[in-house]
Amino acid sequence: MRALQEYLEQRNQIRSLFKSRPLSLDSAQDRQRLADDISCALSPENLTCDGELPRSVIQKKYQMLTRVRQQLERLDPAVAFYE
């Protein structure tokens, strides 16, 4: 669950810039919010930064997000991801 924890910390750092409350894995609502964020990050436009990223960076980013998604699904099978 290390990848999921690192992703959560990264999201919370960004949220703190906007004075938003931190997300927690203890909350079903927050877990769904993370699932929505991951789904959004995996969209082709966001994953590739509109085609600006090199293929190696895209693959690394995809692998990390996929690992985070799998870990979140194991933690909470009820979480819904959109494609």
A tleap script that builds the chain and sets N, CA, C and O, in Angstrom:
source leaprc.protein.ff14SB
mol = sequence {
  NMET ARG ALA LEU GLN GLU TYR LEU GLU GLN
  ARG ASN GLN ILE ARG SER LEU PHE LYS SER
  ARG PRO LEU SER LEU ASP SER ALA GLN ASP
  ARG GLN ARG LEU ALA ASP ASP ILE SER CYS
  ALA LEU SER PRO GLU ASN LEU THR CYS ASP
  GLY GLU LEU PRO ARG SER VAL ILE GLN LYS
  LYS TYR GLN MET LEU THR ARG VAL ARG GLN
  GLN LEU GLU ARG LEU ASP PRO ALA VAL ALA
  PHE TYR CGLU
}
set mol.1.N position { 0.813 -1.194 0.000 }
set mol.1.CA position { 0.000 0.000 0.000 }
set mol.1.C position { 0.859 1.261 0.000 }
set mol.1.O position { 0.368 2.368 0.225 }
set mol.2.N position { 2.108 1.074 -0.249 }
set mol.2.CA position { 3.010 2.218 -0.232 }
set mol.2.C position { 2.674 3.226 -1.335 }
set mol.2.O position { 2.685 4.434 -1.100 }
set mol.3.N position { 2.382 2.734 -2.516 }
set mol.3.CA position { 2.069 3.638 -3.631 }
set mol.3.C position { 0.809 4.441 -3.329 }
set mol.3.O position { 0.749 5.637 -3.615 }
set mol.4.N position { -0.192 3.789 -2.753 }
set mol.4.CA position { -1.430 4.477 -2.396 }
set mol.4.C position { -1.168 5.540 -1.338 }
set mol.4.O position { -1.685 6.653 -1.431 }
set mol.5.N position { -0.373 5.203 -0.342 }
set mol.5.CA position { -0.059 6.166 0.725 }
set mol.5.C position { 0.710 7.369 0.155 }
set mol.5.O position { 0.436 8.509 0.529 }
set mol.6.N position { 1.653 7.125 -0.731 }
set mol.6.CA position { 2.411 8.220 -1.350 }
set mol.6.C position { 1.502 9.100 -2.200 }
set mol.6.O position { 1.631 10.325 -2.193 }
set mol.7.N position { 0.582 8.474 -2.931 }
set mol.7.CA position { -0.360 9.232 -3.757 }
set mol.7.C position { -1.255 10.090 -2.870 }
set mol.7.O position { -1.512 11.253 -3.181 }
set mol.8.N position { -1.729 9.519 -1.768 }
set mol.8.CA position { -2.570 10.263 -0.831 }
set mol.8.C position { -1.811 11.466 -0.267 }
set mol.8.O position { -2.366 12.562 -0.188 }
set mol.9.N position { -0.570 11.275 0.120 }
set mol.9.CA position { 0.240 12.377 0.642 }
set mol.9.C position { 0.424 13.467 -0.406 }
set mol.9.O position { 0.353 14.655 -0.092 }
set mol.10.N position { 0.659 13.065 -1.640 }
set mol.10.CA position { 0.818 14.036 -2.733 }
set mol.10.C position { -0.464 14.833 -2.943 }
set mol.10.O position { -0.427 16.057 -3.068 }
set mol.11.N position { -1.600 14.134 -2.982 }
set mol.11.CA position { -2.895 14.820 -3.159 }
set mol.11.C position { -3.157 15.778 -1.995 }
set mol.11.O position { -3.648 16.888 -2.204 }
set mol.12.N position { -2.830 15.353 -0.770 }
set mol.12.CA position { -3.071 16.209 0.389 }
set mol.12.C position { -2.160 17.429 0.400 }
set mol.12.O position { -2.559 18.490 0.881 }
set mol.13.N position { -0.948 17.299 -0.119 }
set mol.13.CA position { -0.071 18.470 -0.229 }
set mol.13.C position { -0.681 19.496 -1.178 }
set mol.13.O position { -0.674 20.694 -0.895 }
set mol.14.N position { -1.200 19.029 -2.287 }
set mol.14.CA position { -1.840 19.928 -3.247 }
set mol.14.C position { -3.091 20.549 -2.630 }
set mol.14.O position { -3.331 21.747 -2.783 }
set mol.15.N position { -3.887 19.741 -1.937 }
set mol.15.CA position { -5.103 20.253 -1.300 }
set mol.15.C position { -4.771 21.313 -0.255 }
set mol.15.O position { -5.527 22.270 -0.085 }
set mol.16.N position { -3.658 21.155 0.439 }
set mol.16.CA position { -3.288 22.128 1.476 }
set mol.16.C position { -2.979 23.501 0.871 }
set mol.16.O position { -3.166 24.525 1.528 }
set mol.17.N position { -2.512 23.523 -0.361 }
set mol.17.CA position { -2.253 24.798 -1.028 }
set mol.17.C position { -3.537 25.602 -1.209 }
set mol.17.O position { -3.520 26.833 -1.235 }
set mol.18.N position { -4.645 24.884 -1.331 }
set mol.18.CA position { -5.947 25.521 -1.535 }
set mol.18.C position { -6.777 25.543 -0.253 }
set mol.18.O position { -7.973 25.833 -0.266 }
set mol.19.N position { -6.102 25.227 0.859 }
set mol.19.CA position { -6.741 25.232 2.175 }
set mol.19.C position { -7.934 24.266 2.254 }
set mol.19.O position { -8.906 24.523 2.965 }
set mol.20.N position { -7.846 23.164 1.520 }
set mol.20.CA position { -8.872 22.123 1.561 }
set mol.20.C position { -8.503 21.111 2.641 }
set mol.20.O position { -7.326 20.914 2.941 }
set mol.21.N position { -9.494 20.484 3.210 }
set mol.21.CA position { -9.217 19.495 4.250 }
set mol.21.C position { -8.510 18.285 3.629 }
set mol.21.O position { -8.770 17.938 2.477 }
set mol.22.N position { -7.620 17.646 4.389 }
set mol.22.CA position { -6.920 16.478 3.860 }
set mol.22.C position { -7.862 15.290 3.681 }
set mol.22.O position { -8.846 15.143 4.405 }
set mol.23.N position { -7.544 14.460 2.715 }
set mol.23.CA position { -8.294 13.234 2.478 }
set mol.23.C position { -7.737 12.137 3.384 }
set mol.23.O position { -6.569 12.173 3.773 }
set mol.24.N position { -8.580 11.169 3.712 }
set mol.24.CA position { -8.184 10.060 4.579 }
set mol.24.C position { -8.671 8.744 3.981 }
set mol.24.O position { -9.745 8.679 3.383 }
set mol.25.N position { -7.875 7.710 4.149 }
set mol.25.CA position { -8.274 6.391 3.692 }
set mol.25.C position { -9.324 5.778 4.617 }
set mol.25.O position { -9.913 4.749 4.289 }
set mol.26.N position { -9.556 6.394 5.752 }
set mol.26.CA position { -10.554 5.896 6.697 }
set mol.26.C position { -11.979 6.259 6.287 }
set mol.26.O position { -12.939 5.682 6.798 }
set mol.27.N position { -12.118 7.204 5.375 }
set mol.27.CA position { -13.433 7.677 4.957 }
set mol.27.C position { -13.803 7.103 3.584 }
set mol.27.O position { -13.033 7.215 2.631 }
set mol.28.N position { -14.988 6.488 3.493 }
set mol.28.CA position { -15.458 5.944 2.213 }
set mol.28.C position { -15.603 7.056 1.178 }
set mol.28.O position { -15.293 6.860 0.003 }
set mol.29.N position { -16.067 8.207 1.610 }
set mol.29.CA position { -16.228 9.346 0.697 }
set mol.29.C position { -14.871 9.802 0.156 }
set mol.29.O position { -14.747 10.118 -1.027 }
set mol.30.N position { -13.865 9.837 1.014 }
set mol.30.CA position { -12.522 10.231 0.577 }
set mol.30.C position { -11.908 9.182 -0.347 }
set mol.30.O position { -11.219 9.527 -1.306 }
set mol.31.N position { -12.153 7.908 -0.062 }
set mol.31.CA position { -11.644 6.854 -0.946 }
set mol.31.C position { -12.268 6.980 -2.328 }
set mol.31.O position { -11.589 6.777 -3.335 }
set mol.32.N position { -13.552 7.311 -2.389 }
set mol.32.CA position { -14.196 7.511 -3.690 }
set mol.32.C position { -13.620 8.738 -4.380 }
set mol.32.O position { -13.436 8.733 -5.597 }
set mol.33.N position { -13.337 9.777 -3.625 }
set mol.33.CA position { -12.722 10.984 -4.203 }
set mol.33.C position { -11.366 10.650 -4.818 }
set mol.33.O position { -11.030 11.133 -5.899 }
set mol.34.N position { -10.588 9.816 -4.116 }
set mol.34.CA position { -9.300 9.382 -4.659 }
set mol.34.C position { -9.500 8.562 -5.934 }
set mol.34.O position { -8.742 8.713 -6.892 }
set mol.35.N position { -10.508 7.703 -5.950 }
set mol.35.CA position { -10.795 6.907 -7.148 }
set mol.35.C position { -11.137 7.827 -8.317 }
set mol.35.O position { -10.695 7.595 -9.442 }
set mol.36.N position { -11.920 8.864 -8.055 }
set mol.36.CA position { -12.261 9.828 -9.106 }
set mol.36.C position { -11.014 10.554 -9.603 }
set mol.36.O position { -10.854 10.767 -10.805 }
set mol.37.N position { -10.127 10.935 -8.674 }
set mol.37.CA position { -8.881 11.613 -9.053 }
set mol.37.C position { -8.002 10.708 -9.918 }
set mol.37.O position { -7.411 11.155 -10.901 }
set mol.38.N position { -7.925 9.437 -9.540 }
set mol.38.CA position { -7.111 8.483 -10.293 }
set mol.38.C position { -7.693 8.274 -11.684 }
set mol.38.O position { -6.958 8.254 -12.671 }
set mol.39.N position { -9.006 8.120 -11.764 }
set mol.39.CA position { -9.657 7.959 -13.066 }
set mol.39.C position { -9.365 9.156 -13.959 }
set mol.39.O position { -9.071 8.997 -15.144 }
set mol.40.N position { -9.445 10.331 -13.400 }
set mol.40.CA position { -9.171 11.554 -14.157 }
set mol.40.C position { -7.711 11.586 -14.614 }
set mol.40.O position { -7.421 11.930 -15.760 }
set mol.41.N position { -6.797 11.227 -13.712 }
set mol.41.CA position { -5.370 11.244 -14.047 }
set mol.41.C position { -5.029 10.221 -15.129 }
set mol.41.O position { -4.067 10.403 -15.875 }
set mol.42.N position { -5.816 9.143 -15.216 }
set mol.42.CA position { -5.565 8.109 -16.219 }
set mol.42.C position { -6.196 8.414 -17.573 }
set mol.42.O position { -6.007 7.652 -18.521 }
set mol.43.N position { -6.938 9.506 -17.684 }
set mol.43.CA position { -7.499 9.862 -18.992 }
set mol.43.C position { -6.342 10.184 -19.939 }
set mol.43.O position { -5.324 10.723 -19.505 }
set mol.44.N position { -6.485 9.865 -21.209 }
set mol.44.CA position { -5.381 10.066 -22.154 }
set mol.44.C position { -4.836 11.503 -22.157 }
set mol.44.O position { -3.624 11.701 -22.233 }
set mol.45.N position { -5.703 12.483 -22.076 }
set mol.45.CA position { -5.253 13.872 -22.113 }
set mol.45.C position { -4.390 14.220 -20.900 }
set mol.45.O position { -3.354 14.873 -21.027 }
set mol.46.N position { -4.835 13.774 -19.724 }
set mol.46.CA position { -4.080 14.075 -18.512 }
set mol.46.C position { -2.843 13.201 -18.386 }
set mol.46.O position { -1.796 13.670 -17.940 }
set mol.47.N position { -2.950 11.953 -18.769 }
set mol.47.CA position { -1.821 11.034 -18.661 }
set mol.47.C position { -0.651 11.500 -19.525 }
set mol.47.O position { 0.506 11.405 -19.117 }
set mol.48.N position { -0.957 11.999 -20.707 }
set mol.48.CA position { 0.109 12.396 -21.637 }
set mol.48.C position { 0.403 13.894 -21.617 }
set mol.48.O position { 1.282 14.375 -22.332 }
set mol.49.N position { -0.350 14.629 -20.781 }
set mol.49.CA position { -0.245 16.106 -20.776 }
set mol.49.C position { -0.448 16.630 -22.200 }
set mol.49.O position { 0.355 17.401 -22.726 }
set mol.50.N position { -1.557 16.180 -22.802 }
set mol.50.CA position { -1.927 16.550 -24.176 }
set mol.50.C position { -0.830 16.233 -25.185 }
set mol.50.O position { -0.599 16.987 -26.129 }
set mol.51.N position { -0.155 15.095 -24.967 }
set mol.51.CA position { 0.858 14.634 -25.914 }
set mol.51.C position { 2.222 15.264 -25.736 }
set mol.51.O position { 3.106 15.068 -26.570 }
set mol.52.N position { 2.410 16.013 -24.670 }
set mol.52.CA position { 3.674 16.713 -24.453 }
set mol.52.C position { 4.739 15.879 -23.747 }
set mol.52.O position { 5.925 16.194 -23.838 }
set mol.53.N position { 4.340 14.828 -23.050 }
set mol.53.CA position { 5.302 14.033 -22.288 }
set mol.53.C position { 5.957 12.964 -23.149 }
set mol.53.O position { 5.325 12.431 -24.061 }
set mol.54.N position { 7.222 12.645 -22.868 }
set mol.54.CA position { 7.872 11.537 -23.567 }
set mol.54.C position { 7.236 10.200 -23.159 }
set mol.54.O position { 6.700 10.057 -22.060 }
set mol.55.N position { 7.310 9.255 -24.050 }
set mol.55.CA position { 6.691 7.945 -23.830 }
set mol.55.C position { 7.171 7.294 -22.524 }
set mol.55.O position { 6.373 6.673 -21.822 }
set mol.56.N position { 8.443 7.424 -22.195 }
set mol.56.CA position { 8.977 6.801 -20.980 }
set mol.56.C position { 8.328 7.386 -19.731 }
set mol.56.O position { 8.066 6.655 -18.776 }
set mol.57.N position { 8.069 8.670 -19.720 }
set mol.57.CA position { 7.429 9.324 -18.577 }
set mol.57.C position { 5.963 8.895 -18.487 }
set mol.57.O position { 5.440 8.661 -17.398 }
set mol.58.N position { 5.317 8.796 -19.635 }
set mol.58.CA position { 3.914 8.363 -19.675 }
set mol.58.C position { 3.791 6.946 -19.112 }
set mol.58.O position { 2.892 6.673 -18.316 }
set mol.59.N position { 4.677 6.054 -19.515 }
set mol.59.CA position { 4.627 4.666 -19.043 }
set mol.59.C position { 4.841 4.596 -17.529 }
set mol.59.O position { 4.152 3.850 -16.833 }
set mol.60.N position { 5.786 5.364 -17.034 }
set mol.60.CA position { 6.064 5.384 -15.603 }
set mol.60.C position { 4.855 5.915 -14.828 }
set mol.60.O position { 4.468 5.352 -13.804 }
set mol.61.N position { 4.273 6.986 -15.319 }
set mol.61.CA position { 3.098 7.588 -14.701 }
set mol.61.C position { 1.920 6.603 -14.721 }
set mol.61.O position { 1.209 6.458 -13.727 }
set mol.62.N position { 1.722 5.937 -15.847 }
set mol.62.CA position { 0.640 4.953 -15.979 }
set mol.62.C position { 0.822 3.803 -14.995 }
set mol.62.O position { -0.130 3.393 -14.331 }
set mol.63.N position { 2.032 3.289 -14.901 }
set mol.63.CA position { 2.307 2.170 -13.992 }
set mol.63.C position { 2.050 2.564 -12.538 }
set mol.63.O position { 1.485 1.783 -11.774 }
set mol.64.N position { 2.461 3.765 -12.157 }
set mol.64.CA position { 2.258 4.234 -10.794 }
set mol.64.C position { 0.770 4.381 -10.497 }
set mol.64.O position { 0.296 3.924 -9.457 }
set mol.65.N position { 0.027 5.020 -11.409 }
set mol.65.CA position { -1.406 5.227 -11.194 }
set mol.65.C position { -2.173 3.900 -11.182 }
set mol.65.O position { -3.128 3.744 -10.422 }
set mol.66.N position { -1.764 2.963 -12.005 }
set mol.66.CA position { -2.397 1.650 -12.034 }
set mol.66.C position { -2.152 0.904 -10.725 }
set mol.66.O position { -3.053 0.250 -10.201 }
set mol.67.N position { -0.942 1.003 -10.204 }
set mol.67.CA position { -0.616 0.368 -8.918 }
set mol.67.C position { -1.444 0.992 -7.792 }
set mol.67.O position { -1.957 0.279 -6.929 }
set mol.68.N position { -1.574 2.319 -7.799 }
set mol.68.CA position { -2.384 3.010 -6.795 }
set mol.68.C position { -3.842 2.563 -6.903 }
set mol.68.O position { -4.505 2.316 -5.896 }
set mol.69.N position { -4.320 2.465 -8.125 }
set mol.69.CA position { -5.710 2.023 -8.339 }
set mol.69.C position { -5.928 0.618 -7.779 }
set mol.69.O position { -6.921 0.369 -7.096 }
set mol.70.N position { -5.013 -0.291 -8.063 }
set mol.70.CA position { -5.132 -1.668 -7.578 }
set mol.70.C position { -5.123 -1.717 -6.048 }
set mol.70.O position { -5.891 -2.462 -5.438 }
set mol.71.N position { -4.256 -0.927 -5.443 }
set mol.71.CA position { -4.178 -0.912 -3.987 }
set mol.71.C position { -5.453 -0.333 -3.380 }
set mol.71.O position { -5.922 -0.822 -2.352 }
set mol.72.N position { -6.011 0.687 -3.992 }
set mol.72.CA position { -7.258 1.266 -3.504 }
set mol.72.C position { -8.407 0.281 -3.678 }
set mol.72.O position { -9.267 0.181 -2.803 }
set mol.73.N position { -8.435 -0.444 -4.785 }
set mol.73.CA position { -9.471 -1.460 -5.008 }
set mol.73.C position { -9.384 -2.588 -3.988 }
set mol.73.O position { -10.411 -3.109 -3.552 }
set mol.74.N position { -8.162 -2.972 -3.601 }
set mol.74.CA position { -7.987 -4.004 -2.582 }
set mol.74.C position { -8.456 -3.505 -1.219 }
set mol.74.O position { -9.046 -4.256 -0.443 }
set mol.75.N position { -8.194 -2.250 -0.940 }
set mol.75.CA position { -8.600 -1.657 0.338 }
set mol.75.C position { -10.117 -1.526 0.423 }
set mol.75.O position { -10.712 -1.793 1.467 }
set mol.76.N position { -10.742 -1.110 -0.687 }
set mol.76.CA position { -12.182 -0.887 -0.705 }
set mol.76.C position { -12.759 -1.346 -2.046 }
set mol.76.O position { -12.785 -0.575 -3.005 }
set mol.77.N position { -13.220 -2.594 -2.117 }
set mol.77.CA position { -13.765 -3.108 -3.370 }
set mol.77.C position { -15.016 -2.365 -3.848 }
set mol.77.O position { -15.392 -2.483 -5.014 }
set mol.78.N position { -15.652 -1.617 -2.979 }
set mol.78.CA position { -16.860 -0.872 -3.356 }
set mol.78.C position { -16.560 0.414 -4.113 }
set mol.78.O position { -17.471 1.028 -4.668 }
set mol.79.N position { -15.309 0.826 -4.145 }
set mol.79.CA position { -14.929 2.062 -4.842 }
set mol.79.C position { -15.179 1.886 -6.333 }
set mol.79.O position { -14.849 0.852 -6.913 }
set mol.80.N position { -15.764 2.903 -6.942 }
set mol.80.CA position { -16.092 2.850 -8.371 }
set mol.80.C position { -15.160 3.749 -9.172 }
set mol.80.O position { -15.022 4.937 -8.880 }
set mol.81.N position { -14.527 3.173 -10.180 }
set mol.81.CA position { -13.686 3.927 -11.095 }
set mol.81.C position { -14.451 4.090 -12.398 }
set mol.81.O position { -15.186 3.186 -12.796 }
set mol.82.N position { -14.296 5.198 -13.054 }
set mol.82.CA position { -14.904 5.355 -14.363 }
set mol.82.C position { -13.835 5.253 -15.417 }
set mol.82.O position { -12.667 5.547 -15.163 }
set mol.83.N position { -14.220 4.849 -16.565 }
set mol.83.CA position { -13.264 4.644 -17.670 }
set mol.83.C position { -13.366 5.755 -18.661 }
set mol.83.O position { -12.645 5.762 -19.659 }
savepdb mol mol.pdb
quit
